[in-house]
């Protein structure tokens, strides 16, 4: 029997990147793109190589382009780290795994390195697949933290909980990562919001904005740990937007929500350097009358639009700068 599991791309609506600093966020799942993992029993434990894991290239320029987009590692390291963390969790919780091996295949349609959580989707789908294969139940609030540990503890990737929470819970979720609460409960406070209360949303990404996950936050993280007052205040202000956004979504106050999303990006610019190409996407979208902010760490933006005419304007204007516009599927 073949077991299949999926995890989807995500977009941060409000609060990011405060999730990595005990803040608050609201995120949505993007079902347009996803990672799929297939597992079936086999004599040996095998992780099948995918194109991004290959060490065979057409020429030297193909190698350079691949490294620029995906770094020096493919998806196999994500799978290995997930399997290790899953096994350790079972050992720590006295869960005996059945004596059987498996072959694991994976594929992903999530655009690489544009802030749509492609790496965590592979890990999440793998963890879900392992749970099904071995018939292991892991409490839902704990699962995102376990998934994050595969990236942070095993691979040294600088990341926060937001991506893993939304990929586990799906839909639209408000998250509160209060430090004292997390230290006591080992997870944050997670609350589903009604996706039907969201405004008309669009998503834009540029595939040529490749970067290796985990690098974008390094400077801010160091300044935060050094007690930089400006960074601490700005991240606190960004986190507060999630509370206001939650109320706006419940009330369906889309004008306020538009303003909050724009403010989120503007505050981010105060503590992070934003590339010209990323700024171009935000500026172009706002000139069309839409709100615009990063969906994640850069390379993709999300915002809301009022009507089909504005969406058409977004598609035409952003195509001129080689950016693709899609309407995100959440449910």
KEKE-3310 file (N, C-alpha, C; in steps of 0.2 Angstrom, whole numbers, plus 5000, padded with zeros to 4 digits):
npx = (5004:5003:5006:5001:5005:5002:5008:5006:5010:5013:5007:5011:5000:4999:5010:5022:5040:5039:5036:5047:5052:5045:5033:5017:5007:4997:4992:4990:4985:4991:4985:4987:5000:5011:5019:5022:5023:5027:5025:5030:5031:5047:5061:5073:5078:5074:5078:5072:5081:5079:5077:5083:5092:5102:5119:5123:5125:5122:5131:5145:5138:5125:5127:5131:5120:5110:5116:5115:5101:5096:5106:5119:5113:5100:5084:5085:5092:5083:5073:5080:5083:5071:5066:5075:5072:5059:5060:5068:5058:5049:5056:5059:5046:5043:5037:5035:5041:5035:5044:5049:5054:5055:5052:5054:5047:5047:5040:5038:5029:5030:5036:5054:5063:5056:5050:5039:5038:5043:5053:5049:5037:5040:5046:5035:5026:5033:5034:5020:5018:5026:5020:5008:5013:5019:5009:5008:5003:5004:5002:4993:4996:5009:5016:5020:5031:5040:5042:5049:5061:5068:5073:5080:5087:5094:5098:5102:5095:5089:5074:5056:5041:5029:5027:5027:5016:5005:5005:5002:4990:4982:4971:4966:4975:4977:4991:4999:5014:5019:5031:5032:5021:5025:5036:5031:5021:5027:5023:5014:4999:4986:4974:4960:4954:4940:4941:4932:4929:4939:4947:4947:4961:4977:4992:5009:5024:5042:5052:5066:5071:5080:5087:5095:5087:5085:5095:5091:5086:5097:5105:5096:5092:5104:5105:5094:5096:5107:5101:5096:5087:5079:5076:5069:5058:5052:5049:5040:5030:5026:5021:5010:5001:4995:4985:4976:4973:4967:4955:4950:4948:4937:4927:4926:4932:4939:4946:4953:4961:4969:4977:4984:4991:5000:5007:5013:5023:5030:5035:5044:5054:5061:5070:5076:5086:5079:5078:5080:5072:5063:5056:5052:5041:5032:5030:5024:5012:5006:5004:4994:4983:4981:4984:5000:5013:5027:5025:5033:5049:5054:5054:5041:5025:5010:4993:4978:4964:4952:4942:4938:4943:4954:4962:4965:4972:4983:4988:4993:5002:5011:5016:5024:5036:5041:5034:5023:5006:4994:4978:4976:4971:4963:4954)
npy = (4994:5011:5026:5042:5059:5077:5094:5111:5127:5143:5159:5173:5184:5194:5201:5194:5197:5192:5180:5173:5179:5178:5184:5188:5181:5181:5168:5161:5146:5141:5133:5131:5127:5114:5101:5084:5068:5051:5035:5019:5001:4993:4982:4988:5004:5018:5033:5041:5049:5066:5078:5090:5085:5079:5076:5078:5088:5098:5107:5118:5130:5127:5120:5131:5139:5131:5130:5143:5144:5134:5132:5122:5110:5098:5092:5080:5081:5087:5077:5067:5073:5075:5062:5057:5066:5062:5048:5050:5057:5047:5038:5046:5047:5034:5026:5012:5008:4999:4985:4988:4993:5007:5015:5031:5044:5060:5075:5092:5107:5119:5135:5139:5146:5158:5163:5156:5145:5132:5122:5119:5113:5101:5095:5094:5087:5075:5071:5070:5059:5049:5047:5042:5030:5023:5023:5032:5044:5061:5075:5089:5103:5101:5096:5106:5112:5101:5098:5110:5109:5100:5107:5118:5113:5101:5105:5118:5129:5145:5149:5152:5147:5150:5145:5131:5129:5134:5125:5113:5115:5122:5131:5147:5155:5162:5166:5166:5168:5169:5171:5166:5158:5148:5143:5136:5127:5122:5125:5137:5148:5144:5148:5145:5155:5161:5158:5162:5175:5183:5196:5199:5191:5192:5184:5186:5182:5181:5171:5172:5177:5169:5163:5156:5148:5154:5163:5176:5182:5184:5195:5203:5195:5194:5207:5208:5199:5205:5215:5227:5241:5247:5237:5228:5236:5238:5225:5222:5231:5226:5213:5217:5221:5209:5206:5217:5214:5202:5206:5214:5205:5197:5207:5210:5221:5227:5238:5243:5231:5232:5243:5239:5228:5235:5243:5233:5229:5241:5244:5233:5237:5246:5239:5230:5226:5229:5221:5229:5223:5216:5227:5233:5225:5227:5241:5242:5235:5242:5254:5250:5251:5241:5233:5228:5217:5207:5189:5181:5178:5186:5188:5185:5192:5197:5203:5213:5215:5226:5223:5215:5222:5229:5218:5213:5224:5223:5210:5214:5224:5219:5208:5215:5217:5204:5196:5184:5183:5176:5170:5165:5149:5144:5136)
npz = (5000:4996:5004:5004:5007:5010:5010:5010:5001:5009:5015:5024:5031:5041:5053:5051:5051:5065:5071:5074:5085:5097:5094:5085:5073:5057:5046:5030:5021:5005:4992:4979:4977:4981:4992:4989:4997:4995:5002:5004:5009:5009:5007:5011:5018:5009:5001:4988:4975:4969:4956:4961:4970:4963:4957:4944:4930:4916:4912:4917:4920:4922:4934:4942:4942:4948:4961:4965:4966:4974:4984:4991:4994:4992:4993:5000:5012:5020:5021:5028:5040:5045:5047:5056:5067:5069:5073:5085:5093:5095:5102:5113:5119:5122:5111:5102:5087:5072:5065:5051:5034:5022:5006:5001:4991:4984:4979:4973:4970:4973:4971:4971:4984:4986:4997:5000:5009:5004:5008:5022:5019:5012:5023:5032:5025:5024:5038:5041:5033:5038:5051:5047:5041:5051:5060:5071:5082:5085:5095:5089:5092:5096:5085:5074:5081:5082:5069:5066:5073:5066:5056:5062:5073:5068:5055:5056:5051:5050:5057:5060:5069:5062:5048:5049:5058:5050:5040:5046:5052:5042:5032:5038:5050:5066:5076:5092:5099:5112:5124:5138:5138:5129:5134:5144:5139:5127:5115:5104:5105:5095:5083:5073:5060:5051:5034:5025:5028:5023:5013:4995:4989:4982:4975:4972:4963:4959:4950:4948:4959:4968:4983:4997:5010:5026:5027:5026:5038:5047:5051:5057:5068:5075:5079:5087:5097:5103:5109:5103:5103:5093:5084:5093:5096:5084:5079:5089:5086:5074:5077:5084:5074:5070:5080:5078:5065:5066:5072:5062:5052:5057:5058:5045:5040:5027:5023:5034:5035:5023:5026:5037:5031:5022:5032:5039:5029:5028:5040:5041:5032:5040:5047:5040:5025:5009:4993:4977:4967:4974:4980:4969:4965:4976:4975:4962:4963:4973:4966:4958:4966:4975:4991:4998:5003:5010:5007:5014:5017:5007:4989:4985:4986:4995:4995:4995:4984:4976:4965:4950:4939:4945:4948:4935:4931:4940:4935:4922:4924:4933:4926:4917:4924:4925:4934:4941:4944:4955:4960:4976:4982:4996:5004)
capx = (5000:5006:5004:5003:5004:5004:5008:5005:5013:5009:5008:5010:4996:5001:5014:5029:5043:5039:5035:5054:5054:5040:5028:5011:5006:4991:4994:4985:4988:4991:4984:4990:5007:5012:5024:5019:5027:5024:5029:5028:5035:5052:5066:5078:5075:5077:5075:5073:5084:5075:5082:5087:5097:5107:5125:5124:5124:5123:5138:5147:5134:5120:5129:5131:5113:5107:5118:5112:5094:5094:5111:5123:5110:5094:5078:5086:5094:5077:5070:5084:5083:5064:5066:5079:5068:5053:5063:5069:5052:5046:5060:5058:5039:5042:5033:5039:5040:5035:5050:5048:5057:5051:5055:5051:5048:5044:5040:5036:5027:5031:5042:5059:5066:5053:5046:5032:5039:5044:5057:5046:5032:5043:5047:5029:5023:5037:5032:5014:5018:5029:5015:5003:5016:5020:5003:5010:4999:5008:4997:4993:5000:5016:5019:5024:5038:5044:5044:5054:5067:5072:5077:5084:5092:5098:5101:5105:5092:5086:5067:5051:5036:5024:5026:5025:5009:4999:5005:4999:4983:4979:4966:4969:4977:4980:4996:5002:5020:5020:5037:5031:5017:5028:5041:5027:5017:5031:5020:5010:4992:4984:4967:4958:4950:4936:4944:4927:4929:4945:4945:4950:4968:4982:4999:5014:5031:5047:5056:5073:5074:5082:5091:5095:5083:5088:5100:5088:5085:5103:5107:5091:5092:5110:5104:5089:5100:5111:5096:5095:5080:5075:5074:5064:5052:5049:5046:5034:5024:5024:5017:5003:4997:4991:4979:4972:4971:4962:4948:4947:4945:4931:4923:4927:4934:4944:4950:4958:4966:4973:4981:4988:4996:5005:5011:5018:5029:5034:5039:5049:5059:5065:5075:5079:5087:5075:5081:5077:5068:5057:5053:5048:5035:5027:5028:5020:5006:5002:5002:4987:4978:4981:4989:5006:5018:5030:5022:5037:5056:5056:5053:5034:5021:5003:4989:4971:4962:4945:4938:4941:4947:4960:4966:4967:4978:4989:4991:4996:5007:5017:5019:5029:5042:5042:5031:5017:5000:4989:4973:4977:4966:4964:4950)
capy = (5000:5017:5031:5049:5065:5083:5100:5116:5133:5147:5166:5177:5190:5199:5199:5191:5190:5192:5174:5170:5183:5178:5188:5186:5182:5177:5165:5157:5141:5142:5126:5131:5124:5109:5095:5077:5063:5044:5030:5012:4997:4990:4978:4993:5011:5021:5040:5042:5055:5070:5082:5095:5081:5076:5079:5078:5094:5099:5110:5122:5136:5124:5119:5138:5141:5127:5132:5150:5144:5129:5131:5116:5104:5097:5090:5074:5082:5089:5071:5064:5077:5074:5055:5057:5069:5058:5043:5052:5059:5041:5035:5050:5046:5027:5024:5007:5008:4992:4983:4988:4999:5010:5019:5037:5048:5067:5080:5099:5112:5126:5139:5138:5151:5165:5165:5152:5139:5126:5117:5116:5109:5095:5092:5093:5081:5069:5070:5067:5052:5044:5046:5037:5023:5019:5023:5036:5050:5067:5080:5094:5109:5099:5094:5111:5113:5095:5100:5116:5106:5096:5112:5122:5109:5097:5108:5125:5134:5150:5149:5152:5142:5152:5141:5124:5129:5135:5119:5108:5117:5124:5137:5153:5154:5167:5163:5170:5165:5172:5167:5162:5152:5143:5139:5131:5122:5120:5127:5144:5148:5144:5149:5146:5161:5159:5160:5166:5182:5186:5200:5196:5191:5190:5182:5188:5180:5181:5165:5173:5180:5164:5164:5150:5149:5155:5169:5183:5185:5183:5202:5205:5190:5196:5213:5207:5196:5210:5220:5233:5244:5249:5230:5225:5239:5237:5218:5222:5234:5221:5208:5220:5221:5203:5207:5221:5211:5197:5209:5217:5199:5195:5212:5211:5228:5226:5245:5243:5226:5234:5247:5235:5224:5240:5245:5227:5229:5247:5243:5228:5240:5250:5235:5225:5229:5226:5222:5233:5219:5215:5234:5235:5221:5230:5247:5241:5232:5248:5259:5248:5252:5236:5233:5224:5215:5200:5183:5177:5182:5189:5185:5184:5197:5196:5209:5212:5220:5227:5220:5211:5227:5230:5212:5214:5229:5219:5205:5217:5228:5215:5204:5219:5216:5197:5193:5181:5185:5171:5170:5159:5144:5143:5130)
capz = (5000:4995:5008:5002:5012:5007:5013:5005:5002:5014:5015:5030:5030:5045:5059:5050:5054:5072:5074:5076:5090:5102:5092:5083:5065:5054:5040:5026:5016:4997:4990:4972:4976:4987:4992:4990:4999:4995:5006:5003:5012:5005:5011:5014:5019:5003:4999:4981:4973:4964:4952:4965:4974:4958:4956:4937:4927:4909:4911:4923:4921:4925:4941:4946:4942:4953:4968:4966:4967:4980:4989:4990:4996:4989:4997:5003:5019:5024:5022:5033:5046:5047:5049:5063:5073:5071:5077:5092:5096:5097:5107:5119:5121:5123:5106:5098:5079:5069:5062:5044:5031:5017:5001:5001:4985:4986:4974:4975:4964:4976:4968:4975:4987:4985:5003:5001:5013:5001:5012:5027:5016:5011:5030:5035:5021:5027:5045:5041:5030:5043:5056:5044:5039:5058:5064:5077:5083:5088:5097:5084:5094:5096:5078:5071:5085:5080:5062:5066:5076:5060:5052:5067:5077:5063:5049:5057:5047:5055:5055:5065:5069:5058:5042:5051:5061:5045:5036:5050:5054:5036:5032:5040:5057:5070:5081:5097:5101:5119:5127:5144:5137:5125:5138:5149:5135:5122:5108:5105:5105:5088:5083:5066:5058:5045:5028:5021:5030:5020:5007:4988:4989:4976:4977:4966:4964:4954:4951:4948:4966:4972:4988:5001:5016:5033:5027:5026:5045:5051:5054:5062:5073:5079:5082:5092:5103:5106:5113:5099:5105:5087:5082:5097:5096:5077:5079:5093:5082:5068:5080:5086:5068:5070:5084:5074:5059:5068:5073:5056:5048:5060:5057:5038:5039:5023:5022:5039:5034:5018:5029:5041:5027:5020:5037:5040:5025:5029:5047:5040:5029:5045:5051:5035:5018:5004:4987:4972:4963:4979:4981:4963:4965:4981:4972:4956:4966:4976:4961:4955:4971:4980:4997:4996:5008:5009:5010:5019:5018:5001:4983:4984:4990:4995:4996:4993:4978:4977:4960:4944:4936:4949:4947:4928:4931:4943:4931:4917:4927:4936:4920:4914:4927:4925:4940:4940:4948:4955:4966:4981:4985:5004:5006)
cpx = (5004:5003:5006:5001:5006:5004:5009:5009:5009:5011:5007:5006:4998:5006:5021:5034:5044:5038:5042:5056:5049:5034:5021:5010:4999:4993:4989:4989:4987:4991:4986:4996:5007:5017:5020:5024:5023:5028:5026:5033:5040:5057:5071:5075:5078:5074:5077:5076:5079:5080:5086:5092:5103:5113:5128:5121:5125:5129:5139:5142:5127:5121:5128:5124:5109:5109:5115:5105:5092:5100:5115:5120:5103:5089:5080:5088:5088:5073:5074:5083:5076:5063:5069:5075:5062:5055:5064:5063:5049:5050:5059:5051:5037:5037:5037:5036:5040:5042:5049:5052:5053:5055:5051:5052:5044:5045:5037:5034:5028:5037:5048:5062:5063:5048:5040:5033:5040:5048:5053:5040:5034:5044:5040:5025:5026:5034:5025:5014:5021:5024:5010:5006:5017:5014:5004:5006:5003:5003:4998:4997:5007:5020:5023:5031:5043:5047:5050:5061:5071:5076:5082:5089:5097:5101:5104:5102:5088:5079:5063:5046:5030:5022:5024:5018:5004:4999:5003:4992:4979:4974:4969:4969:4980:4985:4999:5008:5023:5026:5036:5026:5020:5033:5037:5024:5021:5028:5016:5003:4990:4977:4965:4953:4946:4939:4938:4926:4935:4943:4948:4957:4972:4989:5003:5021:5035:5052:5063:5076:5076:5087:5091:5092:5087:5093:5097:5087:5092:5105:5102:5091:5098:5108:5098:5092:5104:5107:5095:5087:5076:5072:5068:5057:5048:5046:5040:5028:5022:5019:5010:4998:4992:4985:4974:4969:4966:4955:4945:4945:4938:4926:4922:4928:4940:4949:4955:4964:4971:4979:4986:4993:5002:5009:5016:5024:5033:5038:5045:5055:5063:5070:5078:5080:5083:5078:5077:5071:5061:5053:5049:5041:5030:5025:5023:5013:5002:5000:4995:4982:4977:4986:4995:5011:5021:5025:5026:5044:5058:5055:5046:5030:5014:4999:4982:4969:4954:4940:4942:4945:4954:4965:4969:4973:4984:4992:4995:5002:5013:5020:5025:5036:5044:5040:5024:5012:4995:4984:4974:4971:4968:4960:4950)
cpy = (5006:5023:5038:5054:5071:5089:5106:5122:5137:5154:5169:5183:5195:5197:5196:5197:5190:5185:5171:5174:5183:5183:5185:5186:5179:5175:5162:5151:5142:5135:5126:5127:5119:5104:5089:5072:5056:5040:5023:5007:4994:4986:4983:5000:5015:5028:5041:5049:5059:5074:5087:5091:5079:5080:5079:5084:5094:5102:5114:5127:5133:5122:5126:5140:5137:5129:5139:5149:5140:5128:5125:5110:5104:5096:5084:5075:5084:5082:5067:5067:5075:5066:5054:5060:5065:5052:5045:5054:5052:5038:5039:5048:5038:5024:5019:5007:5001:4991:4982:4994:5002:5013:5025:5041:5055:5071:5087:5103:5119:5129:5140:5145:5158:5166:5161:5146:5132:5120:5115:5112:5102:5091:5090:5087:5075:5067:5067:5060:5047:5042:5041:5030:5019:5019:5027:5043:5055:5072:5086:5100:5107:5098:5100:5112:5107:5096:5105:5113:5103:5101:5116:5118:5104:5100:5115:5130:5139:5151:5150:5147:5144:5147:5134:5124:5130:5128:5113:5109:5119:5129:5143:5153:5160:5163:5168:5166:5168:5168:5163:5157:5147:5139:5134:5126:5119:5121:5134:5143:5149:5144:5150:5152:5159:5162:5164:5173:5186:5190:5196:5197:5189:5188:5184:5185:5180:5175:5166:5176:5174:5166:5158:5152:5150:5161:5176:5186:5186:5190:5204:5201:5192:5202:5213:5204:5200:5216:5227:5235:5245:5242:5228:5229:5238:5230:5218:5225:5230:5216:5211:5220:5215:5203:5211:5218:5205:5200:5212:5211:5197:5200:5213:5218:5228:5233:5245:5237:5228:5238:5244:5231:5229:5242:5239:5228:5236:5247:5238:5232:5244:5246:5230:5229:5225:5227:5226:5229:5217:5222:5235:5231:5225:5237:5247:5239:5238:5253:5257:5249:5247:5236:5228:5223:5209:5195:5180:5181:5185:5185:5184:5189:5195:5202:5207:5217:5221:5224:5217:5216:5229:5224:5212:5219:5226:5215:5209:5221:5224:5210:5208:5219:5209:5194:5190:5182:5179:5173:5164:5155:5142:5137:5125)
cpz = (5000:5000:5005:5007:5008:5012:5008:5006:5007:5012:5021:5028:5034:5051:5057:5049:5061:5075:5076:5082:5096:5100:5090:5076:5063:5047:5036:5022:5009:4994:4982:4971:4982:4986:4993:4992:4998:4998:5005:5006:5007:5010:5014:5014:5013:5002:4992:4979:4968:4961:4956:4970:4970:4958:4949:4934:4920:4907:4917:4925:4924:4933:4945:4947:4948:4960:4970:4969:4973:4985:4987:4992:4993:4994:5002:5011:5023:5026:5028:5040:5049:5050:5056:5068:5074:5075:5084:5096:5099:5102:5114:5123:5122:5118:5102:5091:5077:5065:5054:5040:5025:5012:5001:4994:4987:4979:4976:4969:4967:4973:4973:4978:4986:4991:5003:5005:5010:5005:5018:5025:5015:5018:5033:5032:5023:5033:5045:5038:5035:5049:5053:5043:5046:5062:5071:5077:5087:5089:5092:5086:5094:5090:5075:5075:5083:5073:5062:5068:5071:5057:5056:5070:5073:5058:5050:5053:5051:5052:5061:5064:5064:5052:5044:5054:5055:5041:5039:5050:5047:5037:5033:5048:5060:5075:5085:5100:5108:5122:5133:5143:5133:5129:5143:5145:5129:5115:5110:5105:5098:5087:5075:5065:5052:5039:5023:5023:5027:5014:5001:4989:4983:4979:4971:4968:4958:4955:4951:4954:4970:4977:4993:5008:5022:5033:5028:5033:5049:5054:5059:5069:5078:5083:5088:5098:5106:5110:5109:5100:5099:5084:5086:5097:5089:5077:5083:5090:5077:5071:5082:5080:5068:5074:5081:5068:5060:5069:5067:5052:5051:5058:5049:5036:5034:5022:5028:5038:5028:5021:5033:5037:5025:5026:5039:5036:5027:5035:5045:5037:5034:5047:5046:5028:5013:4997:4982:4968:4968:4980:4975:4963:4970:4978:4966:4958:4969:4971:4957:4960:4976:4986:4995:5002:5007:5011:5015:5019:5012:4995:4981:4988:4990:4997:4994:4987:4979:4972:4955:4940:4939:4948:4940:4928:4934:4939:4925:4919:4929:4931:4917:4917:4929:4932:4938:4946:4949:4961:4970:4983:4992:5006:5000)
residu = (UNK:UNK:UNK:UNK:UNK:UNK:UNK:UNK:UNK:UNK:UNK:UNK:UNK:UNK:UNK:UNK:UNK:UNK:UNK:UNK:UNK:UNK:UNK:UNK:UNK:UNK:UNK:UNK:UNK:UNK:UNK:UNK:UNK:UNK:UNK:UNK:UNK:UNK:UNK:UNK:UNK:UNK:UNK:UNK:UNK:UNK:UNK:UNK:UNK:UNK:UNK:UNK:UNK:UNK:UNK:UNK:UNK:UNK:UNK:UNK:UNK:UNK:UNK:UNK:UNK:UNK:UNK:UNK:UNK:UNK:UNK:UNK:UNK:UNK:UNK:UNK:UNK:UNK:UNK:UNK:UNK:UNK:UNK:UNK:UNK:UNK:UNK:UNK:UNK:UNK:UNK:UNK:UNK:UNK:UNK:UNK:UNK:UNK:UNK:UNK:UNK:UNK:UNK:UNK:UNK:UNK:UNK:UNK:UNK:UNK:UNK:UNK:UNK:UNK:UNK:UNK:UNK:UNK:UNK:UNK:UNK:UNK:UNK:UNK:UNK:UNK:UNK:UNK:UNK:UNK:UNK:UNK:UNK:UNK:UNK:UNK:UNK:UNK:UNK:UNK:UNK:UNK:UNK:UNK:UNK:UNK:UNK:UNK:UNK:UNK:UNK:UNK:UNK:UNK:UNK:UNK:UNK:UNK:UNK:UNK:UNK:UNK:UNK:UNK:UNK:UNK:UNK:UNK:UNK:UNK:UNK:UNK:UNK:UNK:UNK:UNK:UNK:UNK:UNK:UNK:UNK:UNK:UNK:UNK:UNK:UNK:UNK:UNK:UNK:UNK:UNK:UNK:UNK:UNK:UNK:UNK:UNK:UNK:UNK:UNK:UNK:UNK:UNK:UNK:UNK:UNK:UNK:UNK:UNK:UNK:UNK:UNK:UNK:UNK:UNK:UNK:UNK:UNK:UNK:UNK:UNK:UNK:UNK:UNK:UNK:UNK:UNK:UNK:UNK:UNK:UNK:UNK:UNK:UNK:UNK:UNK:UNK:UNK:UNK:UNK:UNK:UNK:UNK:UNK:UNK:UNK:UNK:UNK:UNK:UNK:UNK:UNK:UNK:UNK:UNK:UNK:UNK:UNK:UNK:UNK:UNK:UNK:UNK:UNK:UNK:UNK:UNK:UNK:UNK:UNK:UNK:UNK:UNK:UNK:UNK:UNK:UNK:UNK:UNK:UNK:UNK:UNK:UNK:UNK:UNK:UNK:UNK:UNK:UNK:UNK:UNK:UNK:UNK:UNK:UNK:UNK:UNK:UNK:UNK:UNK:UNK:UNK:UNK:UNK:UNK:UNK:UNK:UNK:UNK:UNK:UNK:UNK:UNK:UNK:UNK:UNK:UNK:UNK:UNK:UNK:UNK:UNK:UNK:UNK:UNK:UNK:UNK:UNK:UNK:UNK:UNK)
# end
